[in-house]
Amino acid sequence: MAKLTKDEFISALKEMTILEVKELVDAMKEEFGVDPSAVAVQAAPVQAEEEGSSTKTVVLKSAGGNKIAVIKIIKEITGLGLVEAKAIADNGGNIKENIPADEAKAIEAQLTEAGAEVELV
């Protein structure tokens, strides 16, 4: 198998859905015994500075009348457990921070379709 360069790996990541990225992170945890998301959390502020205003934060203002559907979407997008996703649906708050604007708009569309009130910051 050919070795991927850093740029090739990043390009491949950009083409993945959130669910595929979560599955990749889970597989890396299993294979290497480390949590790569811990590194990603540290790297996020640097990435945000480099990208400038092209990044957005998806903020849930209200889950609306179909809270169960919104909870399911939050779980899928974030990889959080049921209790954590329900807490966000109940209280509002940031769902994803410092993500590309097009990804943020896609998440906003999913949540809005389910009846949630969402804001991109």
C-alpha positions in Angstrom: 0.0 0.0 0.0 1.3 3.4 -1.0 2.0 5.9 1.8 -0.3 9.0 1.8 1.2 12.4 2.1 -0.2 14.8 4.6 -1.9 16.8 1.9 -3.4 13.7 0.3 -4.7 12.6 3.7 -6.3 16.0 4.4 -7.9 16.1 0.9 -9.4 12.7 1.6 -10.7 13.9 4.9 -12.4 16.9 3.2 -14.4 14.5 1.1 -15.7 12.5 4.0 -19.0 13.0 5.8 -19.1 13.7 9.5 -20.2 10.1 10.1 -17.2 8.7 8.1 -14.8 10.9 10.0 -16.2 9.7 13.3 -15.8 6.1 12.2 -12.2 6.9 11.2 -11.5 8.4 14.6 -13.0 5.3 16.3 -10.9 3.0 14.2 -7.8 5.0 15.1 -8.6 4.7 18.7 -9.0 0.9 18.3 -5.9 0.5 16.2 -3.4 2.7 18.0 -4.9 3.1 21.5 -5.0 6.9 21.3 -7.8 9.4 20.9 -6.9 11.5 17.9 -9.8 13.9 18.7 -7.8 15.1 21.8 -5.1 16.3 19.4 -7.8 17.8 17.1 -9.2 19.9 19.9 -5.8 21.4 20.5 -5.3 22.1 16.8 -8.7 23.7 16.2 -7.8 27.2 17.4 -4.7 27.3 15.1 -6.8 26.1 12.2 -9.4 28.8 12.9 -6.8 31.5 12.9 -5.5 30.3 9.5 -8.9 30.1 7.9 -10.1 33.5 9.2 -13.8 34.2 8.6 -14.4 31.1 6.5 -15.2 29.2 9.7 -18.4 29.1 11.5 -19.8 27.9 14.8 -23.2 26.2 14.7 -25.3 27.3 17.7 -28.6 25.7 18.6 -31.1 28.3 19.9 -34.1 26.0 20.3 -34.9 22.4 19.5 -38.4 23.3 18.4 -41.3 20.9 18.6 -39.5 17.8 17.2 -36.9 17.5 19.9 -36.3 13.8 19.4 -35.3 14.3 15.8 -33.0 17.2 16.8 -31.4 15.0 19.5 -30.7 12.3 16.9 -29.1 14.8 14.5 -26.9 16.2 17.3 -25.8 12.7 18.2 -24.9 11.9 14.6 -23.1 15.2 14.0 -21.1 15.3 17.2 -20.7 11.7 18.2 -22.0 12.6 21.7 -24.0 10.2 23.8 -27.8 10.5 24.3 -27.6 12.4 27.6 -25.1 15.0 26.2 -27.1 15.4 23.0 -30.3 15.8 25.0 -28.7 18.4 27.2 -27.8 20.5 24.2 -31.3 20.1 22.7 -32.8 21.1 26.1 -30.5 24.1 26.8 -29.2 25.1 23.5 -25.5 25.8 22.8 -22.7 25.2 20.4 -23.0 22.1 18.4 -19.8 22.4 16.3 -17.2 25.1 16.5 -14.8 26.5 14.0 -15.9 24.4 11.0 -15.9 25.3 7.3 -18.8 27.5 6.3 -20.2 25.0 3.9 -20.2 22.2 6.5 -21.9 24.6 9.0 -24.6 25.5 6.4 -25.3 21.7 5.8 -25.6 21.1 9.6 -27.9 24.2 9.8 -30.1 22.8 7.0 -30.4 19.4 8.7 -31.4 20.9 12.1 -33.7 23.5 10.6 -35.5 20.8 8.6 -36.0 18.9 11.8 -37.7 22.0 13.3 -34.8 23.5 15.3 -33.8 27.2 15.5 -30.1 27.5 14.6 -27.7 30.3 14.3 -24.3 30.4 12.5 -21.7 32.6 14.3 
